Amino acid sequence: MDGQLVAFTGVAAGMVAMPGADFTVVVRNALVSRRAGVACALGIAGGLLFHTALAVAGVAAVLAAVPALFRAIQLVGGAYVLYLGVRTLQSIARPRPAEDGGDKPRPADDGGGEKSTAGGGLRQGFLTNALNPKAPITFFSLLPQFVPAGSPAMPRTLLLALIVVVLGLLWFPTVALLVDRLGRWLRRPRAARAVGAVTGTVLTALGLTLLVAPLVS
């Protein structure tokens, strides 16, 4: 068995499973519906594929060499995550229609002024991950560490990138399905407001962090 491959899988699994904007956005969409949650998870996997492709192509090296470009992308990504957080907080603050008696939580906004759908979840997942400029640089610095000396770099790097994408395809849909499984409790008015407040606050904090970091560095 390839020890380096096993070690990389463990490191990559920890990176993928680490709570952050991706995890929070999946939970946010899964509370709306299973389809929206799974679609968001697939969007994040698409973002991981995008980043690993950039890393393999060497574009991440350009971002690392041009700080202004890195900061610009970081600001765009931070603004988008902040936008999602603010919209989430706004959605739980709106009064519920009188006809539903407040028994059902209001579906989350997909960031475009409409209720979350599978398409909206897919878009949110992809953009949240793809607009994070730290990801390709992390992969670019990590992948070479697990390429054995003397072996062809490209096939090995592609294999490592594929492992990352597969881990994302396993982890984030599992989170979405688990949240949906617990949905009967999580969608109760008080629980839904609490979860919405937490996810909205986390997304807002993450967005502000991404916005402030390039300005103070």
VENZIMO-V849339 format. One record per helix or strand. SS is the DSSP state (h for helix, s for strand). FROM is the first residue (numbers start at 1). TO is the last residue. If there is no record, write none. Layout:
ss;from;to
SS;FROM;TO
SS;FROM;TO
This chain:
ss;from;to
h;3;17
h;21;30
h;34;57
h;59;65
h;67;93
h;98;100
s;109;109
s;115;115
h;118;130
h;133;146
h;153;181
h;183;186
h;189;216
